[in-house]
């Protein structure tokens, strides 16, 4: 039996036994999908061939602020473990105990058979820590923003986003059925301009990062609160990079500005300062109840594994017990690192937090400088377009409380040599 594409051999029951491509089959033309895929393939392969590709490096061992990867010991400057809790003995012990008691996983999604007493305890713990009535925990931080925004914003509602917000916020806004508007980064006059355009009787949600993930600067919470109250809008803040970082006890941007209770909807991740996985929304009971029953990415996603949940629970206790001292060390380290870079002539943008962009401009310089650092014992990665705007390529260095002053000085020496090597300074 022969068709127009392939010769198919069949057995006596008509089932195909082998598939042979004809010799005269013309080459399939490249479509739009293939063009995109091939462009990325070529870009990455070129970087690999030039030994400039450092993404997905497997970490074999962790020793404080140092890691082993592919046989090399490097000082980690690409971590989100801002307070150094990844291997905290209390967190590890809690996870091990839960694994022994509950097993490796759960019975499915939370709304059906997947809820453990641990999950309820965690949500109550987060609500208390954030000074809110209730909380809901999602399986990933990305999904937390995506699901919450797209669930809350219906037809006719407005969602208003800072232009430098994280991709998960942007994607949640795009998925929502309402009007998606943006305002210039941290520009409160522009935020007011957008709020003035919104009809008075529609739902309005203003969303912003507390600490912006590529630049390390802090959102102008006092001005934003004033505007959202003036125009009857709700304010949602993503605390992914501010939990454990801002405020004397690490409770985030409200504590940083001395404004308890100012935020309507608090989002946070459980995979940065808190060493697990997942994300949360904290707010009033009616809001959280609504999300539990209507946010599709929560309803249809598996529950967090018990070992992870127990470790996160213990991490919040550690944060309360040790957060003040660890935050003090982190703040001192950040100041030392940023001042050292600036004194050498580097442009570190707007940052005043552990996220320190080392601006280099071109993609070529960012890759070359990353290679120099990696070859000389610093685990740091470049951030390239389209993750940032053209001409703003950078190395993103993350400071932690685990770094010693000696570690930071070692890193500064390497960064300065690398900067001179590629002509940035």
N, C-alpha and C positions, 0 to 999 in steps of 0.2 A: 504494500500500500504506500502510495507516494502523495505527499501534499506539496504545497508550493514552497515550504521552508525547509523541511527535513524529510529524510527517509526514515520511516518507522517500521521496525520489524516487530511482528506480533506473534503470540503463541496461538494455539488452537481455540482459546477462549477469547481472543481478541485483545489480550493485555499486551502493552508495549514491552519489549525485552531490551531494546537499546535505542539510543538516539544518536544519529550521525549527521553532523552538519554537512551540507553539500559543498563541494569544492568551488562551485561558481557563485556562492553566496556573497553579494556585495557587502563591503564594509558599512556598518551602520553609522549614519552621520551623527555628529556630536549634538546632543540637545542641550537645553538650558541647564538641566540638572547636572549633566556630565561636565559642562563647562565650569560650573561653580566648584564641583568636587575636584576636578582636575587642576584648577587654579590653586586650590589649597594644597593639593598633593605636591605640586611642583614647588610651591613656596616652602613647604616644610622639608621636602627632600633636598632642596638647595641649602637650607640651613643645616641639615644633618651632614651633608657632604663637606660643608665648611666648618664643621664642629662648633656650630653656633646655636644648637637646639638643646635647651636645658629644661624643657617642660617634662612632666611625668617622671622625674628622677625618683627611683624607689629608695626610700629611707629604710635602712636595715636595722639601725640601732639609734637610740636616743640617750644622750648623756648630758642632762641639763640643757644648756643652750647650744650644745654641739650635737651633730648627727653624723652617722656613717652612711655614705651612699656610694655604691659601686666601688667599694674598697678604699674610699677616701674620707677623711674626717674633715668636716666643714662646720663653720660657725653659722647657725641658722638665722637668717634675716628675712625669711619668707614665711613666717609662721603667724597664725592668729592667736596663739596661746599667750595672750598678753600678760597674764599673771603667772604663767608657768605651772599650770595645774595638770598637765597631760599625764604625768606619772605620779601625782600626789598619792601617797600610800593610803590615805583614807578613801579617796575616790576609787582606787583600784580594788581595795578590799571590799567596798560596798558592791561593786560590780561582780566580783567573784562570789560573794555570798548570795546575791540574787540569781546568778547562773545556777548555783547548786540547788536553790530552793524552787525556782520556777521553770528551769530549763532554758533552752536557747531562744525560744520565740514565744509567740502568743497564739491564740486561736483565731486570729484574723483581724478584721476591722474593729475599731473601737465601738461603734454603735451596735454591733452584734455581739460576738463572743470574745472580742480581743481586749477588753478593758480589764486590767489588773488593779488591785488596790494601790499598787505603786503609781499608776497613772493618775489616779484621783489625788493621791498625796502630792505628787509633783505639781499638778495644776493648782492645788490649794497653796503649796509652797511659793509658787511663782506669784500668785495673786497677793499673798502677804508681802513678799519681797518688793513688789512693784506698787504696793499700796492701792490695789484695785479690788473690786468685789469678787472677780472670778477670772479664770484664764483657761485657754484651750491650747493644747500642744499638737502641732503637726509633725509629720515625718521628716520634713526638711525645711530649712529656712527659706529657700527659694519658693517652695510651694506655699509657705505661710503668707507671703505678700501676694503671690499670684491668686490664691484662692480667696483671701479675705477681701481684697479690693474688687475683684470681679464679682463676688457675691453681694457686696454692699451696694455697688453702683448699678442701678437699673436704668431703664430708658427714661430720659429726661433729667437724670441726676448729672452733676458735674464732679469730676475728679481733677484736682489741680496739683501738678507735680513740679518740684524743682528740676531744672534741666540736668543737673548732675546726679540725679538719683540713681540708685542701683538698678541693674537690669531687671530684677525680679519685680520691682515696683513698676517700672515702665511696662513690662509684659502684662502685669495685672491690670493696668490702665487700658492697654490695648485690647485685652480680652473682655473688659467690661462693656456693657451695652449703652452706657451714657456718653456724655461729652467729655473728651479728654483734652485738657488744656495744660500748658506749661508756662512757668515764669522763669525769668533769668535767675541764674544761680545766686541764691542768698540775697536777692534784690527785693526788699520788702515793698518798695514803691511799685515794682512791676507786679508783685503778688496782689497788691491792692487794686491795681488796674484790672487784673483778670477777675477778681472778686466783684468789682463794680459791674462787670459785664454780665454776670450770672443773674438770671431771674430770681427775684426775692423768694419765691415759693418753692424752689427746687432744692433737693438735697445737695449739699456741697461738702466735699471732703478734700482737705489740703493734706498732702503727703510729702514727707521729706525724711532723709537720713539725718540722724543726730550728728554722726561723724561721717563725712563723705569718704567712701572707700578708696578712691584713687588719689585724693588730694589731702586728706587728713584734717580738713578744716571743720569747724563746728557750726551747725545751723543756728540762725538768729532766733532762738526760741521766744524770748520776751516780745519781740516785735510781731512774730507770727501769732502768738496767743492773743495779743491785742487786736489784730486784724480779724482772726477767725471769730472772736466774740462780737466784734463790731458788725460783721456781715453774716452772723448766724451760721457759721460753717463748723464742721467737726475737724479736729486736728489729729492726724495719725503720724506717729514718729517711729522710725526704724532705729532701734537701739543696738543693731548688730555689732557695731564697733565702739559703742560707748559703754555697754555693760561691763563693769569691772574697771573701766578706764576713766570715766568722768565722775567727779564727785569724790569727796573725802573717803566714803565707804564703798565707792564703785557702783552706786545705784543709778548712775547715768545722768542724762542731760538735765532733768529736773533738779537733782541735787547740785549739779554744777552751777546752775543759775539761781539756786535757792527758791525754786518755784514748785513746791509739792502740789500735786493734783492738777497741774496745768494742762496735761495731755489727756485727750479723750480716749484714744486708742493707742496702746503701747505694743509695739512689735519688737521681738528680740530673737536672736538665734541661740542655739544650745551647742554650738560647734566652734566657738572662738574662745573667749574667756572661760566659758563653761565647756569642759572638754568632752563633748558627746556628739550628738547629731540631732537635728530637728529645729523647730522654731516655735514661738508662742505668740499669742495675742492675749493681752490683759485689758480688761475693761469692766463695764457694768454687767450685772448678771443677765439682763435681757439680751444684750448684744452677744454675749458668749453663748447663751442658749440658742440664739438664732443661728450662729455660725455652726454649732455642733450638729444641727439638723439640716442645714442647707448648703454648707461649703462642700462642694463635690470632692475636692482633693482631700478633705478630712474624712468624709463619709465613706469614700471608696478606697482609702489607703490603709495599709496594714499598720498596726500599732507599733510604737517603739519597742524593741526587745527589752526584756526585763533587766539584763545586765547594764544596758545603756541608761535606762530610766533610773535605776538605783544609783549609778555613778553620778548622774546629773543632780539628783536629790542631794547627795552628799557634797557635791561641789558647791551648791548654794550655802550649805552649812559652813564649808571651808571659807567661802567668800565672806560670810559674816564674821567668822572667827579671825581670819588673817588678812582680810581685804585692805584694812587701813594701812598696815605695814607694807604689804606687797604693792599697794598703789603708791605709797610714798617712794619706794625704790624705783618703780616704773617712771614716775614723774621726774625724778632726778636723772635717770638714764636718758629719757627723752630730751631733756634740756641739754645734757652733755653732748649727745649725739648731734642734735640739730645745730647747736652753737659751733661744734667742731667742723661740720660740713660748711656752714656759712662762712666761718673764718677762713676756710680754704678757698672760698670763691664759688661754691656751688649754689645753684638756685634750688631752694627747697619749697618753692611755691607758698601756699597759704597755711601750711600745716602748723599745728601746735599740739599734736597728739602722737601716739606711737606709729602712725602711718606716715612715713617720710618719703615723699617723692623726690628723687634726685633727677632733676630735669636735664635732658641731654638734647632734645629737639628731634634729631633724625633717627629713623629705625636702625640705620647702619651703626651709628654711634652707640645706641642702646645695646645692640647685640654684641658689638666689640667690647664694650665696657663690662657687660655681663660675663663674657668669656674670660676676661682678665681676672675678674673677681672670683669666678668659679675655679680657675686654675690656681688661684692663690689662697684658697681656703675659706671663701665666703659664699654661702648658699644664698644667692639673691637672684631675682628674675626680672626680665624686662617687661614693661607694659607697652604694647604697641597698638597703633590703629588697627581695627576700628574700635578697640576698647577705650581709646582716648582719641582726641581730635588729631588730625594730621599736624605734624610739626611740634607735637607735645609728647613724643615718646620719652620714656623715663625708666629708671630703675625704681622699684617700690621696695623700700627697706622698712621692715617692721621691727620695732624695738620691744623688748619684753623685760619683765622683772627678773627673769632668769639670767640675763646678761650681767656680767660683772663689769666694773669700770675698765678692767684690763681687757675684757672681751671687746668692749666698745672702742677702746683705743686701738686695738689690733685691727678692727674693722675700718676705723677712720683712716689708718695708715694705708690699707689696701685700696679703699675708695679713692683716696687722694692720688695714689700712684696710677690707678686706673683712669681717673679723670684727666691727668696729665698725658697719659699714654694715648688717649683718643682725642685730646685737644678740647675737652670741655672746660677745663680750667688751665 
